[in-house]
Amino acid sequence: MKRSLGAKTLAQPTPLWIIGSYDSAGKANGMAAAWGGICCSQPPCVAVSVREERHSYEAIVARQAFTISVPSAQQVAVADYFGIVSGKDVDKFAATGLTAERSSVVDAPYVAEFPLILECSLVRTVPLGMHVQFVGQIMDVKADESVLDAQGYPDMSLVRPVVFTPITRAYYTVGEYLGQAFEIGRSVGK
């Protein structure tokens, strides 16, 4: 028997992403975000939800762009820091010693040290309530050579992305390999 827990943000896990933008003074900023995911295959799009009062909100709207920097498990402490302080008060890149790299395709910075980057052009803004969802078309994906598989794509066991559980507010990394999607289920019902 299942117990009702009510309407809560308990879908898990969610990603730990650093959303990069330039503020009105041109200063590079990043914010930790967990409300996000792929939302369209063609064109390739990703969605991330941000509160209007966040420093990053106005920057993303003004520049019509943002980046997503995906930290690896060993970078979880510096990634978490990006969600603890505000870019209004602190230069997060200076405080963490990380490098704000200017995107060559959109008007936003990314974290150079993180292994996987999505560079996004803002295509839609959707007010939802407490958050506004930004839908960004993925203009380019950059990955460190060290995390690519034999086919040239990011290998999750090498990227070691961080995931977040909203109710316990805890971080984890991706777990064990279970099998190929759209293959392992073929034996069911036979």
C-alpha positions as CSV (number, residue, x, y, z in Angstrom):
1,M,0.0,0.0,0.0
2,K,1.3,3.4,-0.9
3,R,1.0,6.4,1.5
4,S,0.0,9.8,0.2
5,L,2.7,12.5,0.8
6,G,0.8,15.4,-0.7
7,A,1.8,17.8,-3.5
8,K,5.5,18.3,-3.0
9,T,8.7,18.6,-5.0
10,L,9.7,15.0,-4.4
11,A,10.6,13.9,-7.9
12,Q,14.2,12.7,-7.5
13,P,17.0,12.9,-8.3
14,T,17.4,16.4,-9.8
15,P,20.6,17.7,-11.3
16,L,23.1,20.0,-9.6
17,W,23.9,22.5,-12.3
18,I,25.6,25.8,-12.3
19,I,23.7,28.3,-14.4
20,G,26.1,30.9,-15.9
21,S,25.2,34.5,-16.9
22,Y,26.7,38.0,-17.0
23,D,25.0,40.6,-14.8
24,S,24.3,44.2,-15.8
25,A,27.8,45.2,-14.9
26,G,29.3,42.4,-17.1
27,K,30.4,40.4,-14.1
28,A,30.4,36.6,-14.6
29,N,28.0,34.9,-12.2
30,G,26.8,31.4,-11.6
31,M,24.0,30.0,-9.5
32,A,23.3,26.5,-8.3
33,A,20.1,25.1,-9.7
34,A,18.4,21.8,-9.3
35,W,15.0,22.4,-11.0
36,G,16.0,21.5,-14.6
37,G,16.2,18.9,-17.4
38,I,16.0,18.2,-21.1
39,C,12.7,19.4,-22.5
40,C,12.9,19.0,-26.2
41,S,14.8,16.8,-28.7
42,Q,14.6,18.9,-31.8
43,P,15.6,21.5,-31.5
44,P,17.7,20.4,-28.5
45,C,16.4,22.3,-25.5
46,V,16.8,22.3,-21.8
47,A,14.7,24.0,-19.1
48,V,15.8,25.4,-15.8
49,S,13.6,27.2,-13.3
50,V,14.7,30.3,-11.4
51,R,13.0,32.6,-8.9
52,E,12.6,36.2,-10.1
53,E,14.3,37.7,-7.1
54,R,17.6,35.8,-7.8
55,H,20.5,37.8,-9.2
56,S,20.7,35.5,-12.2
57,Y,17.1,36.1,-13.3
58,E,17.6,39.6,-14.7
59,A,20.9,38.7,-16.3
60,I,19.5,35.7,-18.2
61,V,16.5,37.8,-19.4
62,A,18.8,40.8,-20.4
63,R,21.4,38.7,-22.2
64,Q,18.9,36.1,-23.6
65,A,21.4,33.4,-22.8
66,F,22.8,31.1,-20.1
67,T,25.1,28.2,-19.7
68,I,24.9,25.0,-17.7
69,S,28.1,23.8,-16.1
70,V,27.8,20.2,-14.9
71,P,30.2,19.6,-11.9
72,S,31.8,16.3,-11.2
73,A,31.4,14.6,-7.8
74,Q,34.9,15.8,-6.7
75,Q,33.6,19.4,-7.4
76,V,30.5,19.2,-5.2
77,A,31.7,21.6,-2.5
78,V,32.5,24.4,-4.9
79,A,29.3,23.8,-6.8
80,D,27.3,23.9,-3.5
81,Y,29.0,27.2,-2.7
82,F,27.4,28.7,-5.8
83,G,24.0,28.1,-4.2
84,I,24.9,29.5,-0.7
85,V,25.9,33.0,-1.6
86,S,24.5,35.6,-3.9
87,G,26.3,37.0,-6.9
88,K,25.0,40.5,-5.8
89,D,27.4,40.3,-2.8
90,V,30.2,37.9,-3.8
91,D,32.3,37.2,-6.8
92,K,31.7,33.4,-6.7
93,F,34.4,32.7,-9.3
94,A,37.1,34.6,-7.3
95,A,36.0,33.0,-4.0
96,T,36.2,29.5,-5.4
97,G,39.2,29.9,-7.6
98,L,37.2,28.7,-10.6
99,T,37.5,30.2,-14.0
100,A,34.7,32.0,-15.8
101,E,35.2,31.1,-19.4
102,R,33.3,33.2,-22.0
103,S,31.2,31.1,-24.3
104,S,32.0,31.4,-27.9
105,V,28.4,30.9,-29.0
106,V,26.2,32.6,-26.4
107,D,26.5,35.7,-24.2
108,A,27.2,33.9,-21.0
109,P,30.1,32.4,-19.0
110,Y,30.7,28.8,-18.0
111,V,32.9,27.1,-15.3
112,A,36.0,26.1,-17.2
113,E,37.0,23.4,-14.7
114,F,33.7,21.5,-14.9
115,P,33.7,18.6,-17.3
116,L,30.5,19.2,-19.2
117,I,29.0,22.4,-20.5
118,L,25.7,23.3,-22.3
119,E,25.6,26.7,-24.0
120,C,22.0,27.9,-24.4
121,S,20.1,30.7,-26.2
122,L,17.0,31.7,-24.3
123,V,13.9,30.8,-26.4
124,R,11.1,30.9,-23.9
125,T,10.3,32.2,-20.5
126,V,7.4,30.6,-18.7
127,P,6.0,32.0,-15.4
128,L,5.0,29.1,-13.2
129,G,4.4,30.5,-9.8
130,M,7.3,30.8,-7.4
131,H,9.7,30.0,-10.3
132,V,10.0,31.1,-13.9
133,Q,11.1,28.4,-16.3
134,F,13.8,29.4,-18.8
135,V,13.8,27.2,-21.9
136,G,17.1,27.4,-23.7
137,Q,18.0,26.0,-27.0
138,I,21.3,24.1,-26.7
139,M,23.6,25.8,-29.2
140,D,26.7,23.8,-28.3
141,V,27.9,21.1,-25.8
142,K,31.5,21.2,-24.7
143,A,33.1,18.3,-22.8
144,D,36.6,17.6,-21.5
145,E,38.4,15.0,-23.6
146,S,39.0,13.0,-20.4
147,V,35.2,12.3,-19.9
148,L,34.5,11.2,-23.5
149,D,33.8,7.6,-24.5
150,A,35.0,5.8,-27.6
151,Q,32.2,7.3,-29.7
152,G,33.1,10.8,-28.5
153,Y,30.2,11.3,-26.1
154,P,30.3,12.1,-22.4
155,D,30.5,8.9,-20.3
156,M,28.6,9.3,-17.1
157,S,31.0,7.1,-15.2
158,L,33.7,9.6,-16.1
159,V,31.7,12.8,-15.7
160,R,30.4,11.6,-12.4
161,P,27.6,14.2,-12.3
162,V,26.0,15.3,-9.0
163,V,22.4,14.8,-8.3
164,F,20.3,16.4,-5.5
165,T,17.4,14.9,-3.4
166,P,15.0,17.8,-2.6
167,I,13.4,16.4,0.6
168,T,16.7,15.5,2.4
169,R,18.7,18.2,0.7
170,A,21.5,15.8,0.0
171,Y,23.9,15.3,-2.9
172,Y,24.8,12.0,-4.6
173,T,26.6,11.0,-7.7
174,V,25.3,8.7,-10.5
175,G,25.3,5.1,-9.5
176,E,25.9,1.7,-11.1
177,Y,25.3,0.8,-14.8
178,L,22.0,-1.1,-15.1
179,G,21.8,-1.8,-18.9
180,Q,21.0,-0.1,-22.2
181,A,17.8,1.8,-22.5
182,F,15.2,0.4,-24.9
183,E,17.0,-2.9,-24.8
184,I,16.8,-4.3,-21.3
185,G,13.0,-4.3,-21.3
186,R,12.8,-6.4,-24.5
187,S,12.8,-9.7,-22.5
188,V,9.7,-8.6,-20.5
189,G,6.6,-10.4,-21.5
190,K,8.3,-13.1,-23.6
